[in-house]
Amino acid sequence: MLGFLLRLLPFWVREPLFIVGGAVFGVRLVHLALRDGAWVPAGIGAVFLVFTAVRVHTVVRALRARRNPGPPAPADGTTTAAPVPTHAQAHAPTALRPTPSAPEKEPNAWAQAFAAVAVFAALGAAVWLGPRLQPSENDSTPQAASCSGGEGEKLPSAYAKHPEAVTGDELCEALNVSDLARLLGTPAETATVASGMSNTAPLTDGKVAQPEAEVQFDTYTVNVSATYNKLSIAQYVNLMKYGEETDVKTLVVLGRPAVLASDHTMRIEINLGSGGSGGPVEQGPPARTLSVAFDAKDRGGYFDITVWSATGALPDDSALLGIAEKILPTLPERSA
């Protein structure tokens, strides 16, 4: 079918297409053969190049024939004499003599050849760039999750009392960075869930802003929250002595007081069956939390960066420090 369509094309369109196509495929196959040391591609490439050379010779002969046109010779080799006008034709009035029609102008061969090469190049570019410009439906590479939060929703009144407070969407955008998986030690993983919420702290009657964001991977889950209260890191460390936190370690992060501590998450099972009720609150897998003060003077308020996994495995503390140093400087700063 393709060969039939090509034969329908004009000579000055068809032949340049054959020449360009044969040259491209021939040179490509010969290059692959020399690189891989295979003889079969070399033979096929040589056939393409010979085919191209024949086409080039055909085009050259046609161009020479167009430049030096001559009367066509009869098939029997005899010459044809020009007709001698008769006496009546010689003395015929000028008005009655037939006017020879102007010769039909033939299309320019070079223009046709250039147009053919241009069309071939456009088709080749479309075939080459098409898969790169459009996402493949069969692409098995998972796409990273984007932040889904309460865009356009009205913030609680606590955020009006704390103009410096960031929102859950801003925390999510700061946390959901491309190298978060690398900081966790799992660079091959892709975020499956990313969300942000502009909440308020519990037991504060909605008066303390506490936005949070969470990004989930196959191995780890990272949660970042900000609590805008008057509790300092020093006071927080004293409270940990009465809690169940273990492996408490104070340090300085970005020039601010900080503390590392371990605790267990909570697991809540909800039964949606008829007549069922929520299950008991159980102890979940262990989690590691890094709390960093808002400022170097530790005047109250802190960020919490918590990491846990369903298997109970935890990354090194350096992962939490790397996350804090990566995302905290990117959060917007507002004056109270």
N, C-alpha and C positions, 0 to 999 in steps of 0.2 A: 504493500500500500504506500509506504514512504517513497519507494523508488518510482512508482507511478506519479505521485505528486511532484517529485523533483523533475521528472521528464516534462511535465507541463510548464515548468518555469522557463522564462526566456534564457537564451544562451548566456547573455552577459550577467544574469543573476545566478543561474545554476552553477556555472563553472567556478566563479570566485568562492561560492559556498563550498564546493568540493575541495578547492585548493586550501582554504583556511582550515576546514575540518580535518583534512588529511594531514596537513602539516602539524597541527596541534596534537592530534592523537599519535602520529608517528613519532614526533620528538618526545612526547611523554612516555610512550612505551619503551623507546630506546633508553631513555634516562633511567626508568625503573629497572630495565634489564642490566644496565651497567652498575647500578647501585646494589642490586640483589644477586647479581651473577646468574641470572636465569636466561636461557636461550630462547624459550618460547616467546616471551614478550618482545625479544629483539627481532625475531623473525616476523612477527605480526607488525611491529613498527616499521621494519624495512619494506613490507608490502604496502603500508600506508604511504611511505615516502616515495616509492616507485610510482604508485598511483597518482600522487600529487605531482611528480615530475612530468608524467604523461599529460596531465591536465594543463600544467603550465605551458608545455610545448604546444598544445592545441590552442590555447588562448593567444600565444605569440603568433602563430600562423594566421589566426583570424584577424589579429590587429594589422599584420602586414598586408593581408588581402584587402582590408578596408582602406589602408593608406594608398595602395596602388591598384585601384580598380581597373579592370580590362574587360573587353567584350567576351562573353562566354563562347567558347569554341564548340562547334557541332560535334556530335558523337562520332561521325564518320571521318573527321579530320579535314574536310573540305572547307574552303573559305567562302564566305557569303559576300557577294558584291552588293554595293549600295544600289537601290532601285533608281532607274533613270526616269525622271518625270516625262510624261507624254506631252504632245504638242498642245492638247486641250488643257492639261493641267498647268503647263507653263504660262499659257495666256489667260488663265482663269482670273476673274476679278479678285482683287484682294479681299473683299468683304466675304466672298464665298469660300475662301480657303479655310480649312479647319485650323483653329488655333490650338497649338500643342499645350496640353495641361502642364502646370508646374510640377516638377518631380516632388514626390512626398518626402518630407523631411524625416529621416530615420532618427530614432532616439540615440542620445549620446552613449557610447559604450562605456566610457570611463564613469559617467554618472551612475549608470546601472551597476557597474562593478562596485563602486563606493557604497551605494545604497544596500547592496547585498551583504557586503562585509559589515556595515553598520547594523543591519538587522540581525546578522549572525552573532555579533558581539553583544547586542542587547539581550538576545535569547540566552546566550551563555551566562551573562551577568545575572539574569533573573533566576536561572537554574542554580547558579553558585551561591547567590546571596539569599534566595528565598528561604531555605531552612534556617538561616541565621537571623533573619528579620522577624520571622513568625515563630512563636513557641510551638514545639511539637506536642501533639496530643498524646503520643505514646512515650513521652519522656518520663522515665521512671524516677528522675531526680526529685526528691521531695522539696517543696517550696517552704521557705521559712515563714512561720506564723507572723502576722502583723498584729499590732496592738489593737484590741477592741475594747473600748471603754465607753464612758458616758459622754461622748461628745455632744455638746449642745444642751446637756442636762443642767438644771439649776443646782448650784453648789449649796451645801448646808450652810446655815448661818454662822457656824464656827469659822468658816473661811473668810467671812467678812470681818470678823474680829481679829484674824491673823492674816493681813494682806501679804505677808512674806511667805505664806504656806504654798508649797507646790501642790499640784493636783495629781490625781492618779494617772491621768493621761501623760503628764510630763514625766512622772517617774517611769512609766512603761517605755516611753520613747528613749529615755536615758539608759534603761536596763537592757532593752532588746537590741543590743549591738551585735555586729557580725562576729566579733571575736569573743563573745561570752563563752561559747563552748570551749574555745582554746584556753581561756582562763580557768575553766573547770577541769581541764585535763582530758577532755573528750572532743578534740577538734573535728572529728568526722561527723558529729551529730548535728542535727538541725532542730531549731525550736519548733515544737508542735503546738504549744498554746502560749499566748501572750495577752495579758489583760491588765487593766489598771482601774482602780476604784477610788473615789474621793469620799472616804468614810470619816467617821468620828470615833474617838477612843471610847471603849466601853466604860460604863459606870461613871460617865461624866455628864450625863444628860444632854449629850450632843453639843457640849461647849468647847471641846478640844478637838482640833482637826487632826486626823490620822490617816492620810492617804497611803495607799499601798499599790504595788505592782507585782506581778508574778509571771515568770517565764518557765515553761516546763520543757525538759528534754527527756529522751528515753532513759537516761541514767539519773540525772539530778533535777531537782526543782529549786529555783531561786526566788526568794521573796524579799522585796525591799519596801520598808515602810518608814514614815517620818511622823514623829509624835511631837506636837507643839504644846508641850506643858512646861512647867517650871522645874521639872526634875533634872538635876545635873547627873553627869556620869559618875561623879564621886558618890552622890547619894544612891545612885542605882547600884553601885558596887556594894554598898553597905546593905541594901535590901537583899542582894543575892545571898548574903550569909544566912538569911532566914528562909530562903527558898530551896528548891531542889536542883538548882544549877550546879554543875560540876565542871571541873577543869577550867576554873576562872583564871584569866590572865589579863592584866592591865597593860596597856601599851599606848603609843602615840601614832596616830594616822593622819597624814596631811597637816601635821602641826596641831592636832586636836586630841584631847583625851579620848581614849577608846578602851573597850573591854571585850574580850572573847569569853564565851561561855557555852556550855553544852546543856541541852535539855531534851525532853521528848515531846514530839508533836501529839496532838489529840486525834483520835479516830472516832468518827460518829457515823453510825449506820442508820439509814432512814428506810423504813419499810413502807412502800406505797401500796401494799395490798389492802384488800377490803378488811376493815376492822383492825388493821395493824397500827402500830405506833412506832415512834422512833426508838431505835435500840439504845443500849447504854453507851456512855462515853468511855472509850477505851484508850489505852496508851498506844500511841503510834510509834513510828520509827524515830531514832534519835536525830537531832538537828543541831547544827553548829551556827551560832549567831555572833556577829560582830556589830557592836553598838558604837557609834561615833558621834561625838558632840557636834552641835551646829557650829560652834566657833571655838577658838583657842582658849577663851576665858571660861568656857563651860558655864554659861549663864542660864542653862536650862534648855531642854529639848535635844533630840538625838535622832539619828538614822539607825535603823536595824536592817542588817543584811543577813538573811538566814538561808541556809542550804541544807537539804535533806534528800534522801532517796528511799524508794520503796523497799530496797534490800537492806537498808540500814547502813550502807557504806557511806563514808564521808570523804570529801577531798581534803587536801592539806590546808592548813590555815593560810598558806600563801595564796591560795585561790581566793579566799575572802578578802584578803588585803589587796590583791590585784583588782578585784571587782570594785572595791571602795575607791581605789585610786583612779579607776577608769571612769566611773559614772558620777561620783559626787562633784567633781569640778565642772561637769557639764550641766548640772541642774541650774535653772534660772535663779538669779539673786534679785530679791525685791526688798526695798526698804520698808520697815514696819511703820 
